[in-house]
Amino acid sequence: MTRTAHRDAHRHIGQLPAYGFYGGPPISPDTTALETVAELVATLDAEGTERALVLPNYGVPDPAVAFGLNHLALEAAQRDDRVRCGLWVSPQQSDAARNDEALALAREDGVVALKTSFLLGGAPDAPDCAEQLDRMFTTAAELDLVVHVHTSPGAASDVDRISRLVETYGDATKIHLVHLGGGMSGHLKLVGGLFFDWIEAGKQVYTDTSWAIGFAPAWLAQEIERRGVGHDRVLFATDAPWGDFAGEHARLAAAAGDGALADAFFHANFDALYGT
């Protein structure tokens, strides 16, 4: 496999405990999860990754696990100048005390993002989440951090529900919608108009193509050319260990070609959003 220099705008660090997903036996599907900073650095070297945004690994339905990996992500950012990190924060009011601890680290060197997801509970429009969501988005605006929000088809991460956050906070806060909507419905809604409409309305919205179905990155590149906006809002990301470098890189490289758009997706947009 050819290694090419690039930035990775979304990957994870830390190992998760085995869990019985969907009522099955305990399993550990994140087989390439990195447990230490040394493993992360070796992986960046092997991939040819020049810069990376590293986030705590998450996925098991226990917020304490993701919160517990914040210090590992911060350690990575402060040990290697190629790395920046995001801190896990929760939308749920029951995690307010844990958010206190996470946000206390938000001014540390190397922190450029806050990461949240509704996969572990809560919803963008749930009254129980209003206070903590407002807190994370306003803190991010104050500190010039980016909020990473997981998107996927259906349930609380559906783009229709996530759009509430973009409409409410996107003027003042930079919002990175990971996974380009996360599946068919998300791709059709975002690339079909919503993503570009937000940009033209002045919303500070960004996305990456990890998890994207094969047709979506090529269509996204075509729509950027057609509409004349969005070239500066798309970033390459592996989402490792839940995505893989080889597949993610090949898919986006094929869509972007080898000119200015590829340079933006793989290099310039990361530098503009997360620093050089």
N, C-alpha and C positions, 0 to 999 in steps of 0.2 A: 504494500500500500504506500502510495506517495505521500510524504509528509510535507505540508505547505504551511507557511507562517500565517497565523490568524489570531484573533482574539476570541475568547469564549465568554459570552455575556450571561451565562446561567448554567452553573453546575453545582454539585453538592459535595459535602464532606461529612464523614461520620458513618458508622455502622448502626443499623437498627436491630432491635431484638426480633427474633422469630415471632411470627404472629399467625393465628388461624384465620386468614381472610375468608370472608363469605362462608363461615361455618366449617371450613376445612381444617386440616391439621396445621400446626405451626410450620411456617415456611419462611425462607429468607430469599426472596426473588431478586434483591439488589446485589447480584453476584460480583459486580465490579466496584462495590462501595469501598471508599478509601477511609481507613481508620485513623491515619496519622498525617501530619503535615509533610513528613518525609515521603510518604507514598504519593501524596498530591504533587509534590515538586517533581518526583521521578516521572509521573504520568504527564505532566506539562512538558517536560523535556522530551519524552518519547513522541508526543503528538506534534511537537513544534508549536505549542501554544505560547504566544508571546505575552499575553495578558489574560487574566481570568477574573471573573466575578464569582466568588464562592459563597454558597449558602448552606445553612445546616440541612442535613438530610432529614426527611420526614416521610410519613406515610402510614405508620401504625397509629391507631386512634387513641393516642396518649400524648397530649400537648407537652407534657414534661420531658419527653424524649427529644423533641425538636428544640425546646428551650435549652435543654441541657447541652446541646451542641453549639450554642452561640459562641462560647469561649473558644472552641476549637476553630471555628471559622475566623474569629478575630485573631487568634494566634497565627493562622496561616497568612493573614493580611499583614501582620506586623513582622513576620519572619522573612517574607520574600516580597520584594518590591514589585514583582509582576502581578501580585494578587491584591484584589480588593474584596471586601466582604459585605454581605447583607446579614442582618440580624432577624431572627424569627420573632414575630409578634402575632398575637392572637386577636381575632375580632370579638371573642366572647368575654362578657363581663366577669365570668368566673375565673378568668385568667388575668384579671387586673393587676394583681400583685406580681405575677411573673412578668407582665408587661413593664411594670415599674423597673424591675431589674434589667430587662432588655434595653429599655429606652435610656437608662442611666449610662449604657455603653455607647450610645449613638454618636457621641462627640469624640470618641476615640479615633486615633489615626487609623486610616484604612477602611473605615466604615463609609459606604456610599449608598446603601440601600436598606430598606426594611422589607421583609418578606412575609406575606400572609396568604392564607388559603382557607377556604370553607370546607375542605375535605375532612377536617377534624372536628367540624361542628360550626354552627352559626350560619348566617346568610346576610347578604348585603342590605336587605330590607327588614331584618329582624330587629324589633325594638331592643332586645337584649344586647345587640351588637352596636347600637348607635354610638354610645359613648366611647368605646374603645376604637372604633373605626375613625371617628372624628379626631381622636387623640393621635392616632398613628399618622393620618394624612396631614394634619396641621403641624405636627412635629417634623415630618418630612419636609414640608414647605419651609418651615423656619430654618432648618439645618441644610437645605438644598440637597436632600436625599431623594432617591427614587423609590417608589413603592412598587414592589413586585407582587402581582396578583395572579394566582393560578386560574386558568380558564379551561373549561372542558364542556362537552355537550351535556345538557340536562342538569337537573338539580341546582344546588346553590351556586355553582361555578358557571352556569350558562351565561352567555354573553348578554342576553336580555336582562339578567339580574345584575351582572357586573357593570352594565352601562350606567346604572344608578350612581356608582362610584365615580365614573368618568365625568358624568354630567355635574355631579356635586363638587368634585375636588380637582378636576382636570385643568382648570384655569390656573390654579396656584401651585399644584403639585404634579411632578413628573410621575407618570404611571406606566409601568412596563407590564403589558398583558402577555404573559408567557403562553406559548403553544399556539399562537395565532387562532385562538378560539378552541383548540384542543381536539377538533374532529370536524366531521362534515358540516353540521349545522353552524358551528362557529366560523369555519372558513367561509361559508356562503354568506353569512351575515356581515362578517368583517370585511373581506375582500370585495364582496358585492356592493359595498358602499359605506358601511358604518365607520370603518377605520379612517377612510379618506374624508368623510363628512366631518368627523371629529377634528382632524388636522386642519381642515379649512375653516372650522369654527374657532380655532385658536387653542384647542385642547392639547396639553403636553402629553401625548399618548405615543407609546412605543410598543413594539412587539418583537418576538423571535419566532423562528420556524421549527423549533423542536417539536416533535410528535406530529408534524404536519403530514397529512395524506399526500401522496406523490404529486398530484396535480396542482396543489395549492401554491407552493413557492413559485412555480412558473407563471401561474395566473396572477399572483401578487406582483411579480416583476412586470408583467404586461400592463397591469392596471396602473402601476406607478408611472410607466412611460405614457400611457394614455391620458391620465389625469394630471400629470406634471407635478405631483406632490407625493411625499412618502418615502423618497429615496434616502432621507436622513433619519428615518424612524424604524428601520428594520435592522436587527442584529443577528449575527450567527450565534447559536448556542447549542451545546450538546445535551444539556440536562442530565449528564452522567451522574449517577449510575442508571438512571431510568431511560436515558437515551444513549446512543453510541456515537463516538466521533466519526467513524468511517461513513456510516449511513447519513448522519445529519450533514456532514461536510459535502458529500457527493451530491445530495439532493439540492442543497442551496447553490452550490457551485454550478451545477447544470442550469439552474434557473437564472443565475446572475450573469453568466458569461465571464469574460476576463477583462472587462473594461472598468469604467468609473463606478458602475453599480456594484460590481463585486468588491471593489476597494471600499466602498461605503459600508456594505454589509459586513465584511470580514475585518475591517480595520477602523475606518474613520468614525463611524457612528459610535463604536465603543469608546473611542478616545474622547469624543465630544460629550458623551453622557456620563462616563465613569472616570474620566481623567486619563492622562498619559503617564 
